Amino acid sequence: MRGHGYSLIELMITLAIFGSLLVSTGNLTTNWIASSRVQDSVGVLTQGVSRAKAMALRNPGGVAGASAASILCIDGTTVRLFAANGSPPTAANCQSASAAWTAQLHASSAVNVAGSALSCLAFSNRGLPVNPASGSGTDNCALSSSIVVSSGSTSASVVLN
């Protein structure tokens, strides 16, 4: 007479199926987390660029021409926004004393333009990208609005308007 219950083979097959489901779920979760980190960083950068352009259009420092009315500086994972100073008008730079806005990118996020790390984006009093004055601590500002944000093996190309 046969006992009631499961045989050893049935249990092993069940465990094998369960194990393969766990492995595939782990890979999907890792990719989902990396994608979430990239999207969070894109959101922070988009917000920073919007604030920088708005600050540049307000032009609190009264700068003119191709001088930087505002500048968005990225130092590692810290994103900071600086405005030009007034009386006499001094272009915005990343060496300013106090930031008008600060945010953090995720620690594993990288922000690149044309294959190199993005250090800053500067805007004129018309809200257009400019290259700030040499020697202002912002010699490597990007003029391109096409940015690549990556985290692990996941990346996203973003065009900031």
Contacts in CASP RR format, 6 or more apart in sequence:
PFRMAT RR
TARGET T0000
AUTHOR 0000-0000-0000
METHOD contacts of the structure
MODEL  1
MRGHGYSLIELMITLAIFGSLLVSTGNLTTNWIASSRVQDSVGVLTQGVS
RAKAMALRNPGGVAGASAASILCIDGTTVRLFAANGSPPTAANCQSASAA
WTAQLHASSAVNVAGSALSCLAFSNRGLPVNPASGSGTDNCALSSSIVVS
SGSTSASVVLN
31 153 0 8 1.000
31 154 0 8 1.000
34 108 0 8 1.000
34 151 0 8 1.000
34 152 0 8 1.000
34 153 0 8 1.000
34 154 0 8 1.000
35 154 0 8 1.000
37 106 0 8 1.000
37 108 0 8 1.000
37 109 0 8 1.000
37 151 0 8 1.000
37 154 0 8 1.000
38 109 0 8 1.000
38 149 0 8 1.000
38 150 0 8 1.000
38 151 0 8 1.000
38 154 0 8 1.000
38 155 0 8 1.000
38 156 0 8 1.000
39 156 0 8 1.000
40 105 0 8 1.000
40 106 0 8 1.000
40 109 0 8 1.000
41 105 0 8 1.000
41 106 0 8 1.000
41 109 0 8 1.000
41 111 0 8 1.000
41 149 0 8 1.000
41 151 0 8 1.000
42 149 0 8 1.000
42 156 0 8 1.000
42 158 0 8 1.000
44 79 0 8 1.000
44 103 0 8 1.000
44 104 0 8 1.000
44 105 0 8 1.000
45 79 0 8 1.000
45 105 0 8 1.000
45 111 0 8 1.000
45 147 0 8 1.000
45 149 0 8 1.000
45 158 0 8 1.000
45 160 0 8 1.000
46 158 0 8 1.000
46 160 0 8 1.000
47 103 0 8 1.000
48 72 0 8 1.000
48 79 0 8 1.000
48 81 0 8 1.000
48 101 0 8 1.000
48 103 0 8 1.000
49 72 0 8 1.000
49 121 0 8 1.000
49 160 0 8 1.000
51 72 0 8 1.000
51 81 0 8 1.000
51 100 0 8 1.000
51 101 0 8 1.000
52 70 0 8 1.000
52 71 0 8 1.000
52 72 0 8 1.000
52 81 0 8 1.000
52 121 0 8 1.000
52 123 0 8 1.000
53 70 0 8 1.000
53 123 0 8 1.000
53 127 0 8 1.000
55 69 0 8 1.000
55 70 0 8 1.000
55 81 0 8 1.000
55 83 0 8 1.000
55 100 0 8 1.000
55 123 0 8 1.000
56 68 0 8 1.000
56 69 0 8 1.000
56 70 0 8 1.000
56 123 0 8 1.000
56 124 0 8 1.000
56 125 0 8 1.000
56 126 0 8 1.000
56 127 0 8 1.000
57 69 0 8 1.000
57 125 0 8 1.000
57 126 0 8 1.000
57 127 0 8 1.000
59 69 0 8 1.000
59 84 0 8 1.000
59 125 0 8 1.000
60 83 0 8 1.000
60 84 0 8 1.000
60 86 0 8 1.000
61 69 0 8 1.000
61 83 0 8 1.000
61 84 0 8 1.000
61 85 0 8 1.000
61 86 0 8 1.000
61 89 0 8 1.000
61 90 0 8 1.000
62 69 0 8 1.000
62 84 0 8 1.000
62 86 0 8 1.000
62 89 0 8 1.000
62 125 0 8 1.000
63 69 0 8 1.000
63 84 0 8 1.000
63 89 0 8 1.000
63 90 0 8 1.000
63 91 0 8 1.000
63 92 0 8 1.000
63 124 0 8 1.000
63 125 0 8 1.000
64 89 0 8 1.000
64 125 0 8 1.000
65 124 0 8 1.000
65 125 0 8 1.000
66 124 0 8 1.000
66 130 0 8 1.000
67 84 0 8 1.000
67 89 0 8 1.000
67 91 0 8 1.000
67 124 0 8 1.000
67 125 0 8 1.000
67 130 0 8 1.000
67 132 0 8 1.000
67 133 0 8 1.000
68 84 0 8 1.000
68 91 0 8 1.000
68 92 0 8 1.000
68 93 0 8 1.000
68 122 0 8 1.000
68 123 0 8 1.000
68 124 0 8 1.000
68 130 0 8 1.000
68 132 0 8 1.000
68 133 0 8 1.000
68 136 0 8 1.000
68 138 0 8 1.000
69 83 0 8 1.000
69 84 0 8 1.000
69 91 0 8 1.000
69 92 0 8 1.000
69 123 0 8 1.000
69 124 0 8 1.000
69 125 0 8 1.000
69 127 0 8 1.000
70 81 0 8 1.000
70 82 0 8 1.000
70 83 0 8 1.000
70 84 0 8 1.000
70 92 0 8 1.000
70 100 0 8 1.000
70 122 0 8 1.000
70 123 0 8 1.000
71 81 0 8 1.000
71 82 0 8 1.000
71 92 0 8 1.000
71 93 0 8 1.000
71 94 0 8 1.000
71 120 0 8 1.000
71 121 0 8 1.000
71 122 0 8 1.000
71 123 0 8 1.000
71 132 0 8 1.000
71 138 0 8 1.000
71 141 0 8 1.000
72 79 0 8 1.000
72 80 0 8 1.000
72 81 0 8 1.000
72 120 0 8 1.000
72 121 0 8 1.000
72 122 0 8 1.000
73 79 0 8 1.000
73 80 0 8 1.000
73 81 0 8 1.000
73 82 0 8 1.000
73 94 0 8 1.000
73 119 0 8 1.000
73 120 0 8 1.000
73 138 0 8 1.000
74 105 0 8 1.000
74 111 0 8 1.000
74 117 0 8 1.000
74 118 0 8 1.000
74 119 0 8 1.000
74 120 0 8 1.000
75 94 0 8 1.000
75 119 0 8 1.000
76 105 0 8 1.000
77 104 0 8 1.000
77 105 0 8 1.000
77 106 0 8 1.000
77 107 0 8 1.000
77 109 0 8 1.000
78 102 0 8 1.000
78 103 0 8 1.000
78 104 0 8 1.000
78 105 0 8 1.000
79 102 0 8 1.000
79 103 0 8 1.000
79 104 0 8 1.000
79 105 0 8 1.000
80 94 0 8 1.000
80 99 0 8 1.000
80 101 0 8 1.000
80 102 0 8 1.000
81 99 0 8 1.000
81 100 0 8 1.000
81 101 0 8 1.000
81 102 0 8 1.000
82 92 0 8 1.000
82 93 0 8 1.000
82 94 0 8 1.000
82 96 0 8 1.000
82 99 0 8 1.000
82 100 0 8 1.000
83 92 0 8 1.000
83 96 0 8 1.000
83 100 0 8 1.000
84 90 0 8 1.000
84 91 0 8 1.000
84 92 0 8 1.000
85 92 0 8 1.000
85 96 0 8 1.000
91 132 0 8 1.000
91 133 0 8 1.000
91 136 0 8 1.000
92 122 0 8 1.000
92 132 0 8 1.000
93 132 0 8 1.000
93 133 0 8 1.000
93 136 0 8 1.000
93 137 0 8 1.000
93 138 0 8 1.000
94 119 0 8 1.000
94 120 0 8 1.000
94 136 0 8 1.000
94 137 0 8 1.000
94 138 0 8 1.000
95 136 0 8 1.000
95 137 0 8 1.000
105 111 0 8 1.000
106 151 0 8 1.000
108 151 0 8 1.000
108 152 0 8 1.000
109 149 0 8 1.000
109 150 0 8 1.000
109 151 0 8 1.000
110 117 0 8 1.000
110 149 0 8 1.000
110 150 0 8 1.000
110 151 0 8 1.000
111 117 0 8 1.000
111 118 0 8 1.000
111 147 0 8 1.000
111 148 0 8 1.000
111 149 0 8 1.000
112 118 0 8 1.000
112 147 0 8 1.000
112 148 0 8 1.000
112 149 0 8 1.000
112 150 0 8 1.000
113 142 0 8 1.000
113 144 0 8 1.000
113 146 0 8 1.000
113 147 0 8 1.000
113 148 0 8 1.000
114 142 0 8 1.000
114 144 0 8 1.000
115 148 0 8 1.000
116 140 0 8 1.000
118 142 0 8 1.000
118 147 0 8 1.000
119 138 0 8 1.000
119 140 0 8 1.000
119 141 0 8 1.000
119 142 0 8 1.000
120 132 0 8 1.000
120 138 0 8 1.000
120 140 0 8 1.000
120 141 0 8 1.000
120 142 0 8 1.000
121 129 0 8 1.000
121 141 0 8 1.000
121 142 0 8 1.000
121 160 0 8 1.000
122 129 0 8 1.000
122 130 0 8 1.000
122 131 0 8 1.000
122 132 0 8 1.000
122 138 0 8 1.000
122 141 0 8 1.000
123 129 0 8 1.000
123 130 0 8 1.000
124 130 0 8 1.000
129 142 0 8 1.000
129 143 0 8 1.000
129 144 0 8 1.000
129 145 0 8 1.000
130 141 0 8 1.000
130 143 0 8 1.000
131 141 0 8 1.000
131 143 0 8 1.000
132 138 0 8 1.000
132 141 0 8 1.000
145 159 0 8 1.000
145 160 0 8 1.000
145 161 0 8 1.000
146 157 0 8 1.000
146 158 0 8 1.000
146 159 0 8 1.000
147 157 0 8 1.000
147 158 0 8 1.000
147 159 0 8 1.000
147 160 0 8 1.000
148 155 0 8 1.000
148 156 0 8 1.000
148 157 0 8 1.000
148 158 0 8 1.000
149 155 0 8 1.000
149 156 0 8 1.000
149 158 0 8 1.000
150 156 0 8 1.000
END
